[in-house]
């Protein structure tokens, strides 16, 4: 499921990570930009968790 978010407000940085099944391939999006294709849901979710962890460690 793709989440459509309004643009961030001034002084607020928001990160959006989405996982969606499209034509039999799991896609991961980072801030609405393509990040990667995965053949199964488990790998796609692991990639999304890795992105979330990396993002939280950067802040």
Buried (B, 14 or more C-beta within 10 A) or exposed (E): EEEEEEEEEEEEEEEBBBBEEEEEEBBBBBBEEEBBEBEEEEBBBEBBEEBEEEBEEEE
